[in-house]
Structures are given as C-alpha cells and as structure tokens.
Amino acid sequence: MNLFGLKQLADSSPLLNEIAAVYCQMPTDWGARDVPSGCVERVRRSIRRSIRAETGVVYACIAGDDVLTGFVWAVCSRSRAHVKGLWVRADKRRSGMGSHLLQAAEKWARAKGATDITAHVHYLNAVMLLVAFKLDYVPGFVDIGKPLD
C-alpha cells in the first residue's frame, strides 16, 4: 500500500521544477539562504541528466492534484549511492514520510548495485539525524568551517 502517494518521477515530470526550487532553498548552513541566480534551472537540468543517464532517481510524495509533499533525490556511481536532497513539507514531518522516501532511495540504490549510501546532514537537523539513525545510518566525516570576515 502506498501511504504517501510515492511516485518515481520521469525526467519530463513538471514537478522537477518545483523540486529544483525547493532544493535551491534548502539551507547550506542551516540558516536563511538567498537562492543564487540560475540555481533552479541548473538543479533541474542536473536532476534530469541523472534520471536520463539512469545514475539518479527522484521519488516524490504527491497528495491530491499533484501537490508535492516530499521528495528524495539520490544518485549512484559504481558501488556508492548518495542522497542529494531529502525534503518533507512542514505539515507532513514526523509522519514517517521521510523514512519512506529514504527507504525508496535505498531500494533503488541496491538495485543499481550500490553497497552503501551516504547523505550530508547538518548537525542541527535533529529530525533528519533521528530518521537516519533509526534506519541504521552511522556518522562519518564531520565538516567544520568558519566565516572569513
């Protein structure tokens, strides 16, 4: 049973524009982010290329009349898969949707021959860390940084 309206998207899906826009608004430093000029078009092209080359997949959760409620974008190269983006609409968080999306990406990655999967998660994103730990992800590298002002 498909509880969240999960669909694997084709490279021609009109939802890719919305997904690219959401992706471009995802914080890189867990704070406010201005969307760089041309970001949405670049990301949409990148998603489409990965789907066409069968090195990437996008699963979307869709409610009602094509209302996007969540997505995962994953890519696979040789034996390693990587989650490029995972997003769940605020009113759908803590419903299990994020886990469902992540598990769909894992299943796809296994079918592509991947032996492991990675994701970058900000240390303040407690919900995503909880989801990842529940699904047996373990911490790897930690990025550190500081502004050079």
TAQUI-V620606 format. One record per residue. N is the residue number from 0. RES is the residue in one letter. SS is DSSP state (hx for helix, st for strand, lp for the rest). PSI is psi as a letter, one per 40 degrees, with the letter a starting at -180 (NA if undefined). Layout:
BEGIN
{{N | RES | SS | PSI} {N | RES | SS | PSI}}
END
This chain:
BEGIN
{{0 | M | lp | h} {1 | N | lp | g} {2 | L | lp | d} {3 | F | lp | e} {4 | G | lp | f} {5 | L | st | h} {6 | K | st | i} {7 | Q | st | h} {8 | L | lp | i} {9 | A | lp | i} {10 | D | lp | e} {11 | S | lp | e} {12 | S | lp | h} {13 | P | lp | e} {14 | L | hx | e} {15 | L | hx | d} {16 | N | hx | d} {17 | E | hx | d} {18 | I | hx | d} {19 | A | hx | d} {20 | A | hx | d} {21 | V | hx | d} {22 | Y | hx | d} {23 | C | hx | d} {24 | Q | hx | e} {25 | M | lp | h} {26 | P | lp | h} {27 | T | lp | d} {28 | D | lp | f} {29 | W | lp | f} {30 | G | lp | a} {31 | A | lp | i} {32 | R | lp | h} {33 | D | lp | h} {34 | V | lp | h} {35 | P | lp | i} {36 | S | lp | h} {37 | G | lp | e} {38 | C | hx | d} {39 | V | hx | d} {40 | E | hx | d} {41 | R | hx | d} {42 | V | hx | d} {43 | R | hx | d} {44 | R | hx | d} {45 | S | hx | d} {46 | I | hx | d} {47 | R | hx | d} {48 | R | hx | d} {49 | S | hx | d} {50 | I | hx | d} {51 | R | hx | d} {52 | A | lp | e} {53 | E | lp | f} {54 | T | lp | e} {55 | G | st | i} {56 | V | st | i} {57 | V | st | h} {58 | Y | st | h} {59 | A | st | i} {60 | C | st | h} {61 | I | st | h} {62 | A | st | i} {63 | G | lp | b} {64 | D | lp | g} {65 | D | lp | f} {66 | V | st | h} {67 | L | st | h} {68 | T | st | e} {69 | G | st | i} {70 | F | st | i} {71 | V | st | h} {72 | W | st | h} {73 | A | st | i} {74 | V | st | i} {75 | C | st | h} {76 | S | st | h} {77 | R | lp | b} {78 | S | lp | e} {79 | R | st | h} {80 | A | st | i} {81 | H | st | h} {82 | V | st | h} {83 | K | st | d} {84 | G | st | i} {85 | L | st | h} {86 | W | st | h} {87 | V | st | h} {88 | R | lp | i} {89 | A | hx | d} {90 | D | hx | e} {91 | K | hx | e} {92 | R | lp | i} {93 | R | lp | f} {94 | S | lp | e} {95 | G | lp | e} {96 | M | hx | d} {97 | G | hx | d} {98 | S | hx | d} {99 | H | hx | d} {100 | L | hx | d} {101 | L | hx | d} {102 | Q | hx | d} {103 | A | hx | d} {104 | A | hx | d} {105 | E | hx | d} {106 | K | hx | d} {107 | W | hx | d} {108 | A | hx | d} {109 | R | hx | d} {110 | A | hx | d} {111 | K | lp | e} {112 | G | lp | e} {113 | A | lp | i} {114 | T | lp | e} {115 | D | st | i} {116 | I | st | i} {117 | T | st | i} {118 | A | st | i} {119 | H | lp | h} {120 | V | lp | h} {121 | H | lp | i} {122 | Y | lp | d} {123 | L | lp | e} {124 | N | lp | g} {125 | A | hx | d} {126 | V | hx | d} {127 | M | hx | d} {128 | L | hx | d} {129 | L | hx | d} {130 | V | hx | d} {131 | A | hx | d} {132 | F | hx | d} {133 | K | hx | d} {134 | L | lp | e} {135 | D | lp | f} {136 | Y | lp | i} {137 | V | lp | i} {138 | P | lp | i} {139 | G | lp | b} {140 | F | lp | i} {141 | V | lp | h} {142 | D | lp | h} {143 | I | lp | i} {144 | G | lp | i} {145 | K | lp | i} {146 | P | lp | i} {147 | L | lp | g} {148 | D | lp | NA}}
END
